[in-house]
Amino acid sequence: MATPYYTKQPVYIEDPSGRFDNILTNNMAHRLKLIHGAEGNTRINFPFTPTISIIQSANYNSYEFDHSNFQQRAFVSHSNMDINLTAPMLVRSEEEAEYVNNAARWLRSTMKMEWANDNNPGQPPPILRFFGHGIYDNVPCVIRDFTWNLDSDIDYIETNGMRIPVMNTFVISLSVSHSPKGIREKFSVKDYLSGDLKDKGYV
């Protein structure tokens, strides 16, 4: 049975840095790497459509005046957008069980800085890219939270000494993180409003 996890989906998260080994690939992709010398970016696909919640907020200070029925608001800042994903991860075979387990491990890895035994100790987690339905395109982000429950009321599939639930839900919290240089050189409200910045991750 062919699995959709190795096929590019309408919703996915990608790591363009190339810092981590690609553990989210199948044997065919590995063979192509040996032939062509390149495997591409690590990408976690969500073939079963996730729920995407977007949180954006503007921050204002309040000025209090004596004997007044109203307060004045002064703009302070716009907060980075937060993206919350609730993604079903179904398992119908040992191959898909391996993918789901590797996906969970990859997500946790992207939340850690490199340590003493790594090549670049102290290097912070990579900036990932989020893509969703063509609405969210190449959005730079970091993972702030990841939740994966192993429920008690469903079946499990055994593979390589592990037991993976047949029905899983990944809950992932992303926070958008643009570089100061990119903001300085590329962003304007005018271009944002016209949609010219969509493919640069400004949403």
Secondary structure, DSSP 8 states (H G I E B T S, - for coil): ---GGGS--SEEEEETT--S---S--HHHHHHHHHHS----EEEE--S--EEEEE--EEEEEE--TT-S--EEEEEEE---EEEEEEEEE--SHHHHHHHHHHHHHHHHTTS---TTSSSTT-----EEEEETTTEEEEEEEEEEEEE---SSS-EEEETTEEEESEEEEEEEEEE---HHHHHHH--HHHHHHTTTGGGT--
